[in-house]
Amino acid sequence: MASVDKTITGLKELYKDTHRLIQSSDGYLYNTKCVFNEPATIQQITSLCNEKKWTLPEDYKQFLLITNGAKIFYDEYYGMSWEFFNINDLLTLPYLQFPDHLVPIAFHIGDFLVIDTNKVDEGNYLSFQDHEESLSSPSVLFNYGFDVWLDRLVVCQGTKFWEWK
């Protein structure tokens, strides 16, 4: 089982002093950095869940307690990154037309990583939503939690590993 704390701690160590050059799956090299926010408090997370009537998974709450949102593998030249929303974003993103039980927690080139709060207890709560597909069903449904997903994303340097054949 992956640990959100170990994954983020390792990523912070890799990027502590500088940008890093990484290679994408198509051979393109780009200079990246990571930006981490101050941690959220337990009270902020509880308030969010109460206000929105959401049940969030423990691994995602752990992420918020380490960094209340982040930009990882951020390419300043192109402005691309995996942008993980902070609690304020989650409270104030009305333009997203997701049903109330679907929580977009991260954004990447028009697409979203989503938690289905109705499925947290079942364990298959995490999905990826392509911006060109209907919200009526997820583009990709993951059979593992946020902790494993985040670990794999970091190991693959931000590449959409679930698209690999």
N, C-alpha and C positions, 0 to 999 in steps of 0.2 A: 504494500500500500504506500502510495506517495504521501509526502508531507508537504503541505503548503508552506510551512515555515522553512523547511530545508530548501525547497525550490526557490523561494524568494530570497533567502539568505545567500544562496549560491549565486543567484543572478546579481544581487547587489555587490557581492565580492568581485564578480567578473567585470562589472561596470564602475567600480568605485573611483577610479582615477581618470577615466577617459572614455571616449567613444570606442567602439569595436567594429572592425570590418568583418562582415559576414557574407556568406555566399548563399543565394537562393537556389532553389532546385533547377532553375533554368540557366545557371551559371553567372547570373548577374551579381556583381559585388556591390554592396552598399554599406555606408558608414552609419552605424546605429548608436543610439544611447538609450538608457532607461531612465524614466522619471518616476519616482515614487513619492506619494503623498504621506503626510503625517497619518498615523493610525487613527481609525475611528474608535470611539468608546463603546463599551457594552450598552450604555444608556442610549447612544445614538442609534445603534442597531436595533435595540428593543423598540425604540420610538418609531423607527421606520417600519418595522414589522407590524406594530400595532396600528399605525396610521393607514397603511396599505392593506392590512389584513393578510399578510404574507407569512408563510412558513418558509424560511430560508434554510438551506442545508448547512450543517456545521462547518464543512470545509470552506464554504464561501464566506461564512461569518469569520472564520479564522483569517482568511485573506484580508477582509476589511479591518480586522484588528491589527494586522501587520502594516497594511498600506490601504488607506481609504481612497482607492482608485489609483491608476498608474497608466503610464504609456510605456510599453515595452517594445523593443526592437524598433525604436522610433528613428526614421530616416528624415532628418531635417530638410534635406534638399527636396524630396518629393512630398513631405508631410505625411507619410504613411506610418502607421504603427498599429499595434493592438492597443486600443484605448479602453481601459477598464473604468467604468463609471464610478464616481464617488457617491456617497449617500445623498448629497444635495442634488446631483444629477438624477438619481433614481426617483427623487421626490418631484422633480420639476421638468421632466422630459415629456410634455404633453403631446408633442408632434408625432410621437411614435404611436402607430395605430395597432398596438398589440392588445389582445384581450387582457383583462385585469389580472388573470392568474399567470400570465406569461411575463417574465421580468427580463428585459434585455440588460445584461450586465457588462457587455463589452461590444465594441464596434471595430470592424476592420474592413476597409475599402467598400463601404456600403452594406456590409453584411453584419449579422449580430450573433453573439453567443447568448443563449436564452435559458433561463431556469423556469420550469413549469412548477409553480408552487403547489399545484394539486398532486404532483407526483413525487414530492420530496421523500415521503415515507416509503415509497416503492423502490427508490434508488435510481430509477431511470429518468431523472428530472432534467438532464442537460441536453440541449440540442443546439444546432447551428441553423440559422435562418438566412438563406440566400435572398438578397433584396429583389431578385427577379421572380421569386416564387411566392405563391399564396401563403398567407399566415394560417390557413386552415389546417395545415399539417407541416411539421418541421422538415426542412431540407435533409437534415441528418440528425438522427437520434442516437446519442451515445449510450453505451451500456456500462458506463463507469462514471464516477463522480468528478466534480470540479478539480479535486486534488490530482487525480491521474491525468486529466485533460491538460491542466496547467503544466505538469511535469513534462508531458510529451511535447507540448508546444515549445517549451524552453529547450529541450533536447534537440528539437528540429529547427531551432532558431527562428521561430515565428511562421514557419511554413505550415500550410493546411495539410497536416499529415494524414488526415482521414480521407483525403482525395487520392492518396497513393494506391496504386493497384499492384 
